């Protein structure tokens, strides 16, 4: 498989005459140098799908182990030569198994690689917040006022005991 192939809008039809002519031509019949790179990319994708058709994810279950969620994010600055936007991606891992991933072009233009990294981290944080159920967050008693029954439930869940139980 060839890696790091650069595709660009400039490789397609550029004049109105070319666009009109290409609208009626099936993609498979467009044998010109501009389409050769696109065909290589299509072949790479089909090859990947063919080789991955029998693969699947396995999630181990260990009731004695605490659930551990990890998240990794990365960005590639100025990936798209046409609009100068960056590519960003993240992966969430639960006890060693991937549970969610995404790779997308950033929606806004970043003027530096640091800003692109900040945008990626911000978007990934939003995804993490959506995935974590916060109604029963054990840190709630330390960060906000709770009704007494809810406070009592939370303090019990984190192992806090009234002082009278220690004497």
SULQUIRA-V707888 format. One record per run of one state. SS is the DSSP state (H for helix, E for strand, L for the rest). FROM is the first residue (numbers start at 1). TO is the last residue. If there is no record, write none. Layout:
[[SS FROM TO] [SS FROM TO]]
//
This chain:
[[L 1 8] [H 9 11] [L 12 15] [H 16 23] [L 24 26] [H 27 29] [L 30 32] [H 33 52] [L 53 68] [E 69 76] [L 77 86] [E 87 94] [L 95 96] [E 97 105] [L 106 112] [H 113 131] [L 132 139] [H 140 143] [L 144 147] [H 148 157] [L 158 162] [H 163 166] [L 167 167]]
//
